[in-house]
Amino acid sequence: MMKAVKDKKKLQQAFKAIYKRGEFVSNQELKERLSEQFKRLGILLSPKATQIKECSIYKVEPCSQYIDGKKVNGYRFGDTIFDYRL
C-alpha cells in the first residue's frame, strides 16, 4: 500500500517530464509517454491516458483533433499552475 502512495507522488514527476505547453497529444501517444516515464521512475502503476487528469502541475484539457482525416481523441497541455522560477 505504501508503494502505491509513493507511486502517486512520483506521478507528478512523470507529468512534468512529458509537458510541452500548447501541445496536443493523442491518448495512445500519451499512454506511451507515460509508460516510458513510469519505467524510468520505477512506478508500478499501469499507464493510462486518463491519469493526466490528476496532474496538479499544469492545466490539461480533453479535446479531439482531425489527423489524416480521422478524429483523434487526446489532451491539450495548458499553462503551468505553479511558477518554478524564483
Phi and psi in radians as a Rosetta constraint file:
Dihedral C 1 N 2 CA 2 C 2 CIRCULARHARMONIC -1.117 0.35
Dihedral N 2 CA 2 C 2 N 3 CIRCULARHARMONIC -0.580 0.35
Dihedral C 2 N 3 CA 3 C 3 CIRCULARHARMONIC -1.103 0.35
Dihedral N 3 CA 3 C 3 N 4 CIRCULARHARMONIC -0.685 0.35
Dihedral C 3 N 4 CA 4 C 4 CIRCULARHARMONIC -1.115 0.35
Dihedral N 4 CA 4 C 4 N 5 CIRCULARHARMONIC -0.656 0.35
Dihedral C 4 N 5 CA 5 C 5 CIRCULARHARMONIC -1.159 0.35
Dihedral N 5 CA 5 C 5 N 6 CIRCULARHARMONIC -0.752 0.35
Dihedral C 5 N 6 CA 6 C 6 CIRCULARHARMONIC -1.122 0.35
Dihedral N 6 CA 6 C 6 N 7 CIRCULARHARMONIC -0.672 0.35
Dihedral C 6 N 7 CA 7 C 7 CIRCULARHARMONIC -1.091 0.35
Dihedral N 7 CA 7 C 7 N 8 CIRCULARHARMONIC -0.685 0.35
Dihedral C 7 N 8 CA 8 C 8 CIRCULARHARMONIC -1.095 0.35
Dihedral N 8 CA 8 C 8 N 9 CIRCULARHARMONIC -0.651 0.35
Dihedral C 8 N 9 CA 9 C 9 CIRCULARHARMONIC -1.206 0.35
Dihedral N 9 CA 9 C 9 N 10 CIRCULARHARMONIC -0.694 0.35
Dihedral C 9 N 10 CA 10 C 10 CIRCULARHARMONIC -1.240 0.35
Dihedral N 10 CA 10 C 10 N 11 CIRCULARHARMONIC -0.353 0.35
Dihedral C 10 N 11 CA 11 C 11 CIRCULARHARMONIC -1.002 0.35
Dihedral N 11 CA 11 C 11 N 12 CIRCULARHARMONIC -0.677 0.35
Dihedral C 11 N 12 CA 12 C 12 CIRCULARHARMONIC -1.118 0.35
Dihedral N 12 CA 12 C 12 N 13 CIRCULARHARMONIC -0.594 0.35
Dihedral C 12 N 13 CA 13 C 13 CIRCULARHARMONIC -1.140 0.35
Dihedral N 13 CA 13 C 13 N 14 CIRCULARHARMONIC -0.694 0.35
Dihedral C 13 N 14 CA 14 C 14 CIRCULARHARMONIC -1.133 0.35
Dihedral N 14 CA 14 C 14 N 15 CIRCULARHARMONIC -0.726 0.35
Dihedral C 14 N 15 CA 15 C 15 CIRCULARHARMONIC -1.093 0.35
Dihedral N 15 CA 15 C 15 N 16 CIRCULARHARMONIC -0.704 0.35
Dihedral C 15 N 16 CA 16 C 16 CIRCULARHARMONIC -1.114 0.35
Dihedral N 16 CA 16 C 16 N 17 CIRCULARHARMONIC -0.654 0.35
Dihedral C 16 N 17 CA 17 C 17 CIRCULARHARMONIC -1.222 0.35
Dihedral N 17 CA 17 C 17 N 18 CIRCULARHARMONIC -0.467 0.35
Dihedral C 17 N 18 CA 18 C 18 CIRCULARHARMONIC -1.722 0.35
Dihedral N 18 CA 18 C 18 N 19 CIRCULARHARMONIC 0.024 0.35
Dihedral C 18 N 19 CA 19 C 19 CIRCULARHARMONIC -1.289 0.35
Dihedral N 19 CA 19 C 19 N 20 CIRCULARHARMONIC 2.280 0.35
Dihedral C 19 N 20 CA 20 C 20 CIRCULARHARMONIC -2.484 0.35
Dihedral N 20 CA 20 C 20 N 21 CIRCULARHARMONIC 1.913 0.35
Dihedral C 20 N 21 CA 21 C 21 CIRCULARHARMONIC -0.934 0.35
Dihedral N 21 CA 21 C 21 N 22 CIRCULARHARMONIC 2.286 0.35
Dihedral C 21 N 22 CA 22 C 22 CIRCULARHARMONIC 1.387 0.35
Dihedral N 22 CA 22 C 22 N 23 CIRCULARHARMONIC -0.045 0.35
Dihedral C 22 N 23 CA 23 C 23 CIRCULARHARMONIC -1.382 0.35
Dihedral N 23 CA 23 C 23 N 24 CIRCULARHARMONIC 2.434 0.35
Dihedral C 23 N 24 CA 24 C 24 CIRCULARHARMONIC -1.620 0.35
Dihedral N 24 CA 24 C 24 N 25 CIRCULARHARMONIC 2.304 0.35
Dihedral C 24 N 25 CA 25 C 25 CIRCULARHARMONIC -2.250 0.35
Dihedral N 25 CA 25 C 25 N 26 CIRCULARHARMONIC 2.206 0.35
Dihedral C 25 N 26 CA 26 C 26 CIRCULARHARMONIC -1.194 0.35
Dihedral N 26 CA 26 C 26 N 27 CIRCULARHARMONIC 2.782 0.35
Dihedral C 26 N 27 CA 27 C 27 CIRCULARHARMONIC -1.001 0.35
Dihedral N 27 CA 27 C 27 N 28 CIRCULARHARMONIC -0.738 0.35
Dihedral C 27 N 28 CA 28 C 28 CIRCULARHARMONIC -1.137 0.35
Dihedral N 28 CA 28 C 28 N 29 CIRCULARHARMONIC -0.790 0.35
Dihedral C 28 N 29 CA 29 C 29 CIRCULARHARMONIC -1.147 0.35
Dihedral N 29 CA 29 C 29 N 30 CIRCULARHARMONIC -0.674 0.35
Dihedral C 29 N 30 CA 30 C 30 CIRCULARHARMONIC -1.099 0.35
Dihedral N 30 CA 30 C 30 N 31 CIRCULARHARMONIC -0.725 0.35
Dihedral C 30 N 31 CA 31 C 31 CIRCULARHARMONIC -1.094 0.35
Dihedral N 31 CA 31 C 31 N 32 CIRCULARHARMONIC -0.701 0.35
Dihedral C 31 N 32 CA 32 C 32 CIRCULARHARMONIC -1.153 0.35
Dihedral N 32 CA 32 C 32 N 33 CIRCULARHARMONIC -0.750 0.35
Dihedral C 32 N 33 CA 33 C 33 CIRCULARHARMONIC -1.114 0.35
Dihedral N 33 CA 33 C 33 N 34 CIRCULARHARMONIC -0.755 0.35
Dihedral C 33 N 34 CA 34 C 34 CIRCULARHARMONIC -1.112 0.35
Dihedral N 34 CA 34 C 34 N 35 CIRCULARHARMONIC -0.672 0.35
Dihedral C 34 N 35 CA 35 C 35 CIRCULARHARMONIC -1.043 0.35
Dihedral N 35 CA 35 C 35 N 36 CIRCULARHARMONIC -0.758 0.35
Dihedral C 35 N 36 CA 36 C 36 CIRCULARHARMONIC -1.082 0.35
Dihedral N 36 CA 36 C 36 N 37 CIRCULARHARMONIC -0.789 0.35
Dihedral C 36 N 37 CA 37 C 37 CIRCULARHARMONIC -1.200 0.35
Dihedral N 37 CA 37 C 37 N 38 CIRCULARHARMONIC -0.635 0.35
Dihedral C 37 N 38 CA 38 C 38 CIRCULARHARMONIC -1.092 0.35
Dihedral N 38 CA 38 C 38 N 39 CIRCULARHARMONIC -0.713 0.35
Dihedral C 38 N 39 CA 39 C 39 CIRCULARHARMONIC -1.130 0.35
Dihedral N 39 CA 39 C 39 N 40 CIRCULARHARMONIC -0.765 0.35
Dihedral C 39 N 40 CA 40 C 40 CIRCULARHARMONIC -1.099 0.35
Dihedral N 40 CA 40 C 40 N 41 CIRCULARHARMONIC -0.702 0.35
Dihedral C 40 N 41 CA 41 C 41 CIRCULARHARMONIC -1.600 0.35
Dihedral N 41 CA 41 C 41 N 42 CIRCULARHARMONIC -0.101 0.35
Dihedral C 41 N 42 CA 42 C 42 CIRCULARHARMONIC 1.305 0.35
Dihedral N 42 CA 42 C 42 N 43 CIRCULARHARMONIC 0.509 0.35
Dihedral C 42 N 43 CA 43 C 43 CIRCULARHARMONIC -1.451 0.35
Dihedral N 43 CA 43 C 43 N 44 CIRCULARHARMONIC 2.289 0.35
Dihedral C 43 N 44 CA 44 C 44 CIRCULARHARMONIC -1.617 0.35
Dihedral N 44 CA 44 C 44 N 45 CIRCULARHARMONIC -0.065 0.35
Dihedral C 44 N 45 CA 45 C 45 CIRCULARHARMONIC -1.152 0.35
Dihedral N 45 CA 45 C 45 N 46 CIRCULARHARMONIC 2.672 0.35
Dihedral C 45 N 46 CA 46 C 46 CIRCULARHARMONIC -1.430 0.35
Dihedral N 46 CA 46 C 46 N 47 CIRCULARHARMONIC 2.194 0.35
Dihedral C 46 N 47 CA 47 C 47 CIRCULARHARMONIC -1.235 0.35
Dihedral N 47 CA 47 C 47 N 48 CIRCULARHARMONIC 2.310 0.35
Dihedral C 47 N 48 CA 48 C 48 CIRCULARHARMONIC -2.412 0.35
Dihedral N 48 CA 48 C 48 N 49 CIRCULARHARMONIC 2.506 0.35
Dihedral C 48 N 49 CA 49 C 49 CIRCULARHARMONIC -1.095 0.35
Dihedral N 49 CA 49 C 49 N 50 CIRCULARHARMONIC -0.570 0.35
Dihedral C 49 N 50 CA 50 C 50 CIRCULARHARMONIC -1.209 0.35
Dihedral N 50 CA 50 C 50 N 51 CIRCULARHARMONIC -0.237 0.35
Dihedral C 50 N 51 CA 51 C 51 CIRCULARHARMONIC -1.127 0.35
Dihedral N 51 CA 51 C 51 N 52 CIRCULARHARMONIC -0.351 0.35
Dihedral C 51 N 52 CA 52 C 52 CIRCULARHARMONIC -1.112 0.35
Dihedral N 52 CA 52 C 52 N 53 CIRCULARHARMONIC -0.368 0.35
Dihedral C 52 N 53 CA 53 C 53 CIRCULARHARMONIC -1.158 0.35
Dihedral N 53 CA 53 C 53 N 54 CIRCULARHARMONIC -0.338 0.35
Dihedral C 53 N 54 CA 54 C 54 CIRCULARHARMONIC -1.464 0.35
Dihedral N 54 CA 54 C 54 N 55 CIRCULARHARMONIC -0.016 0.35
Dihedral C 54 N 55 CA 55 C 55 CIRCULARHARMONIC -1.163 0.35
Dihedral N 55 CA 55 C 55 N 56 CIRCULARHARMONIC 2.246 0.35
Dihedral C 55 N 56 CA 56 C 56 CIRCULARHARMONIC -1.959 0.35
Dihedral N 56 CA 56 C 56 N 57 CIRCULARHARMONIC 0.159 0.35
Dihedral C 56 N 57 CA 57 C 57 CIRCULARHARMONIC -1.652 0.35
Dihedral N 57 CA 57 C 57 N 58 CIRCULARHARMONIC -0.677 0.35
Dihedral C 57 N 58 CA 58 C 58 CIRCULARHARMONIC -2.500 0.35
Dihedral N 58 CA 58 C 58 N 59 CIRCULARHARMONIC 2.853 0.35
Dihedral C 58 N 59 CA 59 C 59 CIRCULARHARMONIC -1.394 0.35
Dihedral N 59 CA 59 C 59 N 60 CIRCULARHARMONIC 2.501 0.35
Dihedral C 59 N 60 CA 60 C 60 CIRCULARHARMONIC -2.328 0.35
Dihedral N 60 CA 60 C 60 N 61 CIRCULARHARMONIC 2.290 0.35
Dihedral C 60 N 61 CA 61 C 61 CIRCULARHARMONIC -2.095 0.35
Dihedral N 61 CA 61 C 61 N 62 CIRCULARHARMONIC 2.207 0.35
Dihedral C 61 N 62 CA 62 C 62 CIRCULARHARMONIC -1.228 0.35
Dihedral N 62 CA 62 C 62 N 63 CIRCULARHARMONIC 2.389 0.35
Dihedral C 62 N 63 CA 63 C 63 CIRCULARHARMONIC -2.743 0.35
Dihedral N 63 CA 63 C 63 N 64 CIRCULARHARMONIC 3.071 0.35
Dihedral C 63 N 64 CA 64 C 64 CIRCULARHARMONIC -2.319 0.35
Dihedral N 64 CA 64 C 64 N 65 CIRCULARHARMONIC 2.761 0.35
Dihedral C 64 N 65 CA 65 C 65 CIRCULARHARMONIC -2.584 0.35
Dihedral N 65 CA 65 C 65 N 66 CIRCULARHARMONIC 2.568 0.35
Dihedral C 65 N 66 CA 66 C 66 CIRCULARHARMONIC -1.567 0.35
Dihedral N 66 CA 66 C 66 N 67 CIRCULARHARMONIC 2.151 0.35
Dihedral C 66 N 67 CA 67 C 67 CIRCULARHARMONIC -2.202 0.35
Dihedral N 67 CA 67 C 67 N 68 CIRCULARHARMONIC 2.118 0.35
Dihedral C 67 N 68 CA 68 C 68 CIRCULARHARMONIC 0.942 0.35
Dihedral N 68 CA 68 C 68 N 69 CIRCULARHARMONIC 0.680 0.35
Dihedral C 68 N 69 CA 69 C 69 CIRCULARHARMONIC 1.375 0.35
Dihedral N 69 CA 69 C 69 N 70 CIRCULARHARMONIC 0.087 0.35
Dihedral C 69 N 70 CA 70 C 70 CIRCULARHARMONIC -2.040 0.35
Dihedral N 70 CA 70 C 70 N 71 CIRCULARHARMONIC 2.452 0.35
Dihedral C 70 N 71 CA 71 C 71 CIRCULARHARMONIC -1.370 0.35
Dihedral N 71 CA 71 C 71 N 72 CIRCULARHARMONIC 2.166 0.35
Dihedral C 71 N 72 CA 72 C 72 CIRCULARHARMONIC -2.059 0.35
Dihedral N 72 CA 72 C 72 N 73 CIRCULARHARMONIC 2.179 0.35
Dihedral C 72 N 73 CA 73 C 73 CIRCULARHARMONIC -1.488 0.35
Dihedral N 73 CA 73 C 73 N 74 CIRCULARHARMONIC 2.546 0.35
Dihedral C 73 N 74 CA 74 C 74 CIRCULARHARMONIC -3.050 0.35
Dihedral N 74 CA 74 C 74 N 75 CIRCULARHARMONIC -2.667 0.35
Dihedral C 74 N 75 CA 75 C 75 CIRCULARHARMONIC -2.396 0.35
Dihedral N 75 CA 75 C 75 N 76 CIRCULARHARMONIC 2.619 0.35
Dihedral C 75 N 76 CA 76 C 76 CIRCULARHARMONIC -1.990 0.35
Dihedral N 76 CA 76 C 76 N 77 CIRCULARHARMONIC 2.255 0.35
Dihedral C 76 N 77 CA 77 C 77 CIRCULARHARMONIC -1.405 0.35
Dihedral N 77 CA 77 C 77 N 78 CIRCULARHARMONIC 2.281 0.35
Dihedral C 77 N 78 CA 78 C 78 CIRCULARHARMONIC -1.777 0.35
Dihedral N 78 CA 78 C 78 N 79 CIRCULARHARMONIC -2.753 0.35
Dihedral C 78 N 79 CA 79 C 79 CIRCULARHARMONIC -1.250 0.35
Dihedral N 79 CA 79 C 79 N 80 CIRCULARHARMONIC 2.731 0.35
Dihedral C 79 N 80 CA 80 C 80 CIRCULARHARMONIC -1.263 0.35
Dihedral N 80 CA 80 C 80 N 81 CIRCULARHARMONIC 2.580 0.35
Dihedral C 80 N 81 CA 81 C 81 CIRCULARHARMONIC -1.487 0.35
Dihedral N 81 CA 81 C 81 N 82 CIRCULARHARMONIC -0.661 0.35
Dihedral C 81 N 82 CA 82 C 82 CIRCULARHARMONIC -1.862 0.35
Dihedral N 82 CA 82 C 82 N 83 CIRCULARHARMONIC 2.546 0.35
Dihedral C 82 N 83 CA 83 C 83 CIRCULARHARMONIC -1.794 0.35
Dihedral N 83 CA 83 C 83 N 84 CIRCULARHARMONIC 1.998 0.35
Dihedral C 83 N 84 CA 84 C 84 CIRCULARHARMONIC -1.474 0.35
Dihedral N 84 CA 84 C 84 N 85 CIRCULARHARMONIC -0.141 0.35
Dihedral C 84 N 85 CA 85 C 85 CIRCULARHARMONIC -1.414 0.35
Dihedral N 85 CA 85 C 85 N 86 CIRCULARHARMONIC 2.599 0.35
